[in-house]
Amino acid sequence: MLGQGSWDLAGVRNFAFLIAYCYSTDDDLIVFLDDDILLTSSVYGGHFIEIDGASVIRQLLSSTPPGRLVASGTEYFGRFDGSILDHLRLLFDDLSNGCLLGLWEAESRVQTTARLQQVSLFPSTLPTRLALPGVSILKHGPGISGALLATTPAALFSHPLPRCYNEDWIWLSLLGRPGAAIRRVDPKALHAAPPQPPIESRFVAYQNTGEVVYRAVRGVMNDAPSRCNALEWCENAISVDHFLWAADALVREIQSLLQTGAKIDSSLNGTGPLSGEPHLCASVRRAIRRIQRCGQEALESVEAMDHAALHRWFRKYLRRVPVWRRLLQESREVLLTNARGY
């Protein structure tokens, strides 16, 4: 049943790709919009964020020519679109770069205290970073995502989404290069994500596997000639070494996270900005140590990855592209045949 059992986000997106292809013609523009993406002004995270949805749609229309292997999207205000480890890295950056000093400033004390109280709830919830107007947008991934995506039937026909985390970024990477096949418009949408459910180590490990796959594919595509067929290039060039390199890079980032967390924990020793808030200080230190345990489990899972098995799995995905194309073609033909009967 849809949404149950072995269904995951990539599977649901592939199902949406199939339905969209069947009900479209080759000159149509197809727009996918997740239910937590808003194209209207709204209050999110205590901030009023102004959004010009009409401009977003107009520019998506103009940047996505029909019949081409192309996809367009935008950046987001609201919740930063990243993994659990991405948000934890940003949190530790804040704590180690002066966030705590806000407790000594009357104007920022309430906001800083609220963020620290959110931190203290980990892993029941995730202390997330917001992207707000007037603040530099954090750059991550290809610059757009599947949450708001304008594309063509030709692009949907090209290849399916892999069944892993970062499925949309991998799909985009196999479509072509940023600026050519992948296009980002200037007006921004609002990512009004609901609160993160409790953090589980198995979900962090799931995200890390998809992160390694995306980085391996990105590494391959960084070396691709400018006018090559991205899918064919990746199929011919990707190797176990790309997955090994990607995992090693992620290991180094997690190790850096752990080192930063240890420094923050040791700095909260009864002195400094939190010295007058003993209960808050104690709860924040306990949360930091829980984050440290989460990071250590993530590190061990990445170090234990079978790079050869991951490479074989990804090559199997690439080999099944013709099966995907037959499915789309035959499904559209059946739909048209049935429609003619009415």
C-alpha positions in Angstrom: 0.0 0.0 0.0 1.2 3.5 -0.9 3.2 5.0 2.0 3.5 1.8 4.0 5.9 -1.2 4.1 9.0 -0.6 2.0 7.9 2.8 0.8 10.4 5.6 1.4 10.6 9.2 0.1 12.5 8.1 -3.1 9.9 5.5 -3.8 7.1 8.0 -3.4 8.9 10.5 -5.6 9.4 7.8 -8.3 5.7 7.1 -8.2 5.0 10.8 -8.6 7.4 10.8 -11.6 5.5 7.9 -13.2 2.1 9.5 -12.7 3.3 12.8 -14.0 4.9 11.3 -17.1 1.8 9.3 -17.9 -0.5 12.3 -17.8 1.8 14.7 -19.6 2.8 15.4 -23.2 6.4 16.0 -24.3 6.0 19.8 -24.3 4.5 20.1 -20.9 6.2 21.6 -17.8 5.9 19.5 -14.7 6.2 21.1 -11.2 6.7 19.0 -8.0 5.9 20.7 -4.7 6.4 19.1 -1.3 3.7 19.8 1.3 6.1 21.8 3.5 7.1 24.2 0.8 5.1 27.5 0.8 4.8 30.0 -2.0 3.1 32.6 0.2 4.3 34.9 2.9 4.0 33.3 6.3 5.3 33.2 9.9 7.8 30.5 10.6 10.0 29.9 13.6 8.8 33.2 15.1 9.8 35.2 12.0 7.6 36.7 9.3 9.0 35.7 6.0 7.8 37.4 2.8 7.6 35.2 -0.3 6.7 36.2 -3.8 5.3 33.0 -5.1 4.1 34.4 -8.4 7.7 35.4 -9.3 9.0 32.0 -8.3 6.6 30.3 -10.7 7.2 32.8 -13.5 10.9 32.3 -13.4 10.6 28.5 -13.1 8.5 28.6 -16.3 11.0 30.7 -18.2 14.1 28.7 -17.1 12.7 25.3 -18.0 12.5 24.9 -21.8 10.2 22.1 -23.0 11.6 18.9 -24.4 15.0 19.3 -22.7 16.9 17.4 -20.1 16.6 20.2 -17.6 15.4 20.9 -14.1 14.9 24.2 -12.3 14.4 25.0 -8.6 15.2 27.6 -6.0 16.8 28.1 -2.6 14.6 28.3 0.5 14.1 30.5 3.5 13.0 28.8 6.6 14.5 25.6 7.8 17.9 24.8 6.3 17.6 21.9 3.9 20.3 19.5 5.3 20.8 16.3 7.1 20.8 15.7 10.9 24.6 15.9 11.0 24.5 19.1 8.9 22.3 20.8 11.6 24.5 19.5 14.4 27.6 20.9 12.7 25.9 24.3 12.4 24.8 24.2 16.0 28.4 23.5 17.2 29.6 26.3 14.9 27.2 28.6 16.6 28.2 27.5 20.1 31.9 27.8 19.4 31.6 31.1 17.5 30.1 33.4 20.1 26.4 32.2 20.3 26.7 31.9 24.1 27.8 35.6 24.4 24.2 36.5 23.5 23.3 35.6 27.1 25.2 38.7 28.2 23.3 41.0 25.8 19.8 42.0 26.8 18.5 42.2 23.2 19.5 38.6 22.3 19.2 36.9 25.6 15.7 35.6 25.1 16.5 34.2 21.6 19.8 32.7 22.8 18.1 31.1 25.8 15.3 29.6 23.6 17.9 28.1 21.3 19.8 26.6 24.2 16.6 25.1 25.6 15.9 23.6 22.2 19.4 22.1 22.3 18.8 20.6 25.7 15.9 18.5 24.3 18.2 16.5 21.9 17.5 13.7 20.8 13.8 14.3 21.4 14.0 17.0 18.7 16.7 18.5 16.5 18.1 22.1 17.1 17.7 23.4 13.5 19.1 26.3 11.7 16.9 28.8 10.0 17.7 30.7 6.7 16.2 34.2 7.0 15.9 37.2 4.6 18.9 39.5 4.9 21.2 36.6 6.1 23.5 34.8 3.7 21.9 31.6 2.5 23.9 28.5 3.4 25.2 26.8 0.2 24.7 23.0 0.1 24.3 20.4 -2.5 23.4 21.4 -6.1 21.5 24.5 -5.1 18.0 23.1 -5.7 16.1 20.0 -4.5 13.1 17.9 -5.2 11.0 19.8 -2.7 10.3 22.4 -5.4 11.2 21.1 -8.8 10.2 22.2 -12.3 11.2 19.8 -15.0 10.2 18.1 -18.3 8.9 14.6 -19.3 12.2 14.1 -21.0 14.1 14.5 -17.7 11.7 12.2 -15.9 12.2 9.6 -18.7 16.0 9.8 -18.4 16.4 7.9 -15.1 14.6 7.2 -11.8 15.6 8.3 -8.4 17.8 5.9 -6.5 16.3 4.4 -3.4 18.4 6.2 -0.8 18.7 9.5 1.1 19.8 12.5 -1.2 17.8 10.8 -4.0 16.9 14.1 -5.5 20.5 15.5 -5.5 21.8 12.3 -7.1 19.1 12.4 -9.7 20.0 16.1 -10.5 23.7 15.3 -10.7 23.0 12.6 -13.3 20.9 15.0 -15.3 23.8 17.4 -16.0 25.8 20.3 -14.7 24.6 23.3 -12.6 23.8 26.2 -14.9 23.1 24.0 -17.9 20.8 21.1 -17.0 20.3 22.3 -13.4 19.1 25.8 -13.0 18.3 27.9 -10.0 16.0 30.9 -10.0 16.5 34.0 -7.8 13.1 34.3 -5.9 13.0 32.0 -2.9 10.3 29.7 -1.5 9.7 29.0 2.2 10.7 25.6 3.7 8.2 25.4 6.6 9.2 22.0 7.8 7.4 20.5 10.8 9.4 19.7 14.0 11.9 16.9 13.6 10.8 13.6 15.2 13.0 12.0 17.8 16.5 11.2 16.4 17.3 7.6 15.9 20.8 6.2 15.1 19.4 4.0 12.3 18.0 7.1 10.5 21.3 9.0 10.9 23.1 5.9 9.4 20.5 5.9 6.5 21.2 9.6 5.8 25.0 9.0 5.9 24.7 6.2 3.3 22.9 8.5 1.0 25.4 11.2 1.7 28.3 8.9 0.7 26.5 8.0 -2.5 25.8 11.6 -3.4 29.4 12.6 -2.8 30.7 9.7 -4.9 28.5 10.7 -7.8 29.4 14.4 -7.4 33.1 13.4 -7.4 32.6 11.6 -10.7 30.6 14.4 -12.3 33.2 17.0 -11.2 35.6 15.4 -13.7 33.0 15.0 -16.5 33.6 16.9 -19.8 31.3 19.9 -20.2 29.1 18.5 -23.0 29.0 14.8 -22.1 26.0 12.7 -21.4 26.0 12.7 -17.6 24.4 9.4 -17.1 26.7 7.6 -19.5 29.7 9.3 -18.1 28.9 8.2 -14.5 28.1 4.6 -15.6 31.5 4.3 -17.3 33.6 6.3 -14.7 32.3 5.5 -11.2 34.4 3.1 -9.2 34.8 1.8 -5.6 37.5 4.5 -5.1 34.8 7.2 -5.4 32.8 5.7 -2.6 35.9 5.2 -0.5 36.9 8.9 -1.0 33.4 10.0 -0.2 33.3 8.0 3.0 36.7 9.2 4.1 35.6 12.8 3.6 32.5 12.3 5.7 34.6 10.5 8.4 36.8 13.6 8.7 33.8 15.9 9.1 32.3 13.8 11.8 35.6 13.6 13.6 35.8 17.4 13.4 32.2 17.6 14.9 33.3 15.4 17.8 36.4 17.5 18.5 34.3 20.7 18.4 31.7 19.2 20.8 34.4 18.2 23.3 35.8 21.7 23.3 32.4 23.2 23.9 31.6 20.8 26.7 34.9 21.6 28.5 34.2 25.3 28.2 30.9 25.0 30.0 32.6 24.2 33.3 30.8 26.7 35.6 32.4 29.8 34.2 31.5 32.0 31.2 28.0 33.1 30.0 26.1 30.1 31.4 27.6 30.5 34.9 24.5 32.2 36.1 22.2 29.5 34.7 23.4 26.3 36.4 20.3 24.2 35.4 20.4 25.3 31.8 24.2 24.8 31.7 23.8 21.2 33.0 21.0 20.4 30.5 23.0 21.8 27.6 26.1 19.8 28.6 24.0 16.6 28.9 22.6 17.3 25.4 26.1 18.0 24.0 27.2 14.6 25.3 24.2 13.0 23.8 25.1 14.7 20.5 28.6 13.3 20.9 27.3 9.8 21.3 25.1 10.2 18.2 28.2 11.5 16.3 30.3 8.6 17.6 27.7 6.1 16.4 27.5 7.8 13.0 31.3 7.7 12.8 31.4 4.0 13.5 28.7 3.3 10.9 30.5 5.2 8.2 33.8 3.6 9.0 32.1 0.2 8.7 30.5 0.8 5.3 31.2 -1.8 2.6 32.3 0.5 -0.2 32.4 -2.4 -2.7 28.8 -3.4 -1.9 27.7 0.2 -2.1 29.3 0.5 -5.5 27.7 -2.7 -6.7 24.3 -1.4 -5.5 24.7 1.9 -7.3 25.8 0.2 -10.6 22.7 -2.1 -10.3 20.6 1.1 -10.1 22.3 2.4 -13.3 21.7 -0.9 -15.1 18.0 -0.7 -14.4 17.5 2.6 -16.1 16.2 0.9 -19.3 13.6 -0.9 -17.2 12.5 2.4 -15.8 12.2 3.8 -19.3 10.1 0.8 -20.5 7.8 1.2 -17.5 7.1 4.9 -18.3 6.7 4.3 -22.0 4.4 1.3 -21.6 2.3 2.9 -18.8 1.7 6.0 -20.9 0.7 3.9 -23.9 -1.8 1.9 -21.8 -3.2 5.1 -20.4 -3.7 6.6 -23.9 -5.2 3.3 -25.2 -7.7 3.2 -22.3 -8.5 6.9 -22.8 -9.4 6.3 -26.4 -12.1 3.8 -25.3 -14.2 6.5 -23.8 
